[in-house]
Amino acid sequence: MKKSLLIIIGGILVVLVVVILSREAQAPEAGVDNEPDVSASVYDVLIYNGTITEVDTSKVPVDGPVEITLKTQSGDIRTILVPSFGFGLCPKLVKEAIVDPYTLKAGDAVAARGEVNERGAMVLCGTPGDYLRLQQ
C-alpha cells in the first residue's frame, strides 16, 4: 500500500516537472522581436516633455492606471502610467508633484519624470522625485 502511494506521488511529481519545463521552453526569448523598442534601458529614470494626445481612464475601475499618451517634443509617442489603486501609497512629496490626471486633456503640455518599465511606459510614483506637471 505504501509502495503504491509513493509510486503515484512520484509519478505526479514527474508530470509536474515535465509541465513546468515545457512551459519554460515555450517562453519567448528576451530581445527577439517581442519587446518594445525603447531608447532607454528598462527601469531608467527619464524626463519627457510634450503634448498629451489622449488620457485613458478606462482601466481605473479595475484598479488599473490612468494611461496618458504623450507626443514628445522630438515627435516620439510615449505612455505615462499614473497608478490609481496604489497612488495612496506614493510618498507624500511625489503625490504632491503629480497633477490630478482627471484634470488633464488632449492638447495639454506637460513634463513628466519617472521610471520606464519593461514595456517602455513611464510609471509614476516608483522613485523619489517623480512628477507630472502642466507646462506653461
C-alpha positions in Angstrom: 0.0 0.0 0.0 2.7 2.5 1.0 4.8 1.5 -2.0 1.8 2.2 -4.4 1.2 5.5 -2.8 4.9 6.5 -3.2 4.8 5.5 -6.9 1.7 7.6 -7.5 3.2 10.6 -5.8 6.4 10.2 -7.6 4.5 10.0 -10.9 2.6 13.2 -10.2 5.9 15.0 -9.3 7.5 13.8 -12.6 4.5 15.1 -14.6 4.6 18.5 -12.8 8.3 18.8 -13.6 7.8 18.0 -17.2 4.9 20.5 -17.5 7.0 23.3 -15.9 10.0 22.6 -18.1 7.9 22.5 -21.2 6.3 25.9 -20.4 9.8 27.4 -19.8 10.9 26.0 -23.2 8.0 27.7 -24.9 8.6 31.1 -23.3 9.7 33.8 -25.8 13.3 34.8 -25.8 14.1 38.2 -24.5 15.1 40.7 -27.1 13.8 38.7 -30.1 11.1 41.0 -31.6 8.8 40.6 -28.6 9.9 43.6 -26.7 9.1 47.3 -27.5 11.8 49.4 -29.0 12.7 51.9 -26.3 15.7 54.2 -26.3 16.2 53.8 -22.6 17.1 50.7 -20.7 14.3 49.2 -18.6 13.9 51.0 -15.3 15.9 54.0 -16.3 14.5 57.2 -14.9 13.7 59.6 -17.8 12.1 63.0 -18.3 9.5 63.6 -21.0 8.3 67.0 -22.2 5.4 67.1 -24.7 1.8 67.4 -25.6 -0.9 65.0 -24.4 -2.7 63.2 -27.2 -5.0 61.0 -25.0 -6.0 60.4 -21.4 -7.4 56.9 -20.9 -9.2 56.3 -17.5 -11.0 53.1 -18.7 -8.8 50.8 -16.5 -9.3 52.7 -13.3 -12.5 50.9 -12.2 -10.5 47.7 -12.1 -7.6 49.3 -10.2 -5.6 49.9 -13.4 -3.6 53.0 -14.1 -4.6 56.2 -15.9 -2.8 55.9 -19.2 -1.6 59.2 -20.7 -0.3 59.2 -24.3 2.2 61.9 -24.9 3.8 63.2 -28.1 7.2 64.3 -27.0 9.0 67.4 -28.4 11.1 65.1 -30.6 7.9 63.6 -32.1 8.0 60.2 -30.2 4.8 58.8 -28.8 5.2 57.7 -25.2 2.9 56.3 -22.5 2.8 57.6 -18.9 1.1 55.5 -16.3 -0.4 57.1 -13.2 -1.4 54.5 -10.6 -5.0 54.6 -9.3 -5.1 51.9 -6.6 -1.5 52.4 -5.3 -1.5 56.1 -5.6 -2.2 56.5 -1.9 1.0 54.6 -1.1 3.2 57.0 -3.0 5.4 59.2 -0.9 3.8 62.5 0.1 6.2 64.6 -1.9 5.7 62.5 -5.0 1.9 62.6 -4.7 2.0 66.4 -4.4 4.2 66.6 -7.6 1.7 64.6 -9.8 -1.1 66.7 -11.2 -4.6 65.1 -10.9 -4.8 63.1 -14.2 -8.6 63.7 -14.3 -7.9 67.4 -15.0 -5.7 66.6 -18.0 -6.9 66.6 -21.6 -5.6 66.2 -25.1 -3.6 69.3 -26.1 -2.2 70.0 -22.6 1.6 70.5 -22.5 3.2 68.5 -19.7 6.5 67.5 -18.2 7.0 64.1 -16.5 9.7 62.3 -14.7 9.6 58.6 -13.9 10.9 55.1 -14.3 10.5 53.3 -17.6 9.0 49.8 -17.2 9.7 46.6 -19.3 7.0 47.7 -21.8 8.6 51.1 -22.4 5.9 53.0 -20.4 6.9 55.6 -17.8 5.5 54.6 -14.4 5.0 57.5 -11.9 5.3 57.0 -8.2 8.1 54.5 -8.4 11.0 56.7 -7.5 11.5 59.8 -5.3 11.4 62.9 -7.5 8.8 61.6 -9.9 6.4 64.3 -11.2 3.8 65.1 -13.8 3.1 68.8 -14.2 1.4 71.1 -16.6 3.8 73.3 -18.6 3.0 77.0 -19.4 
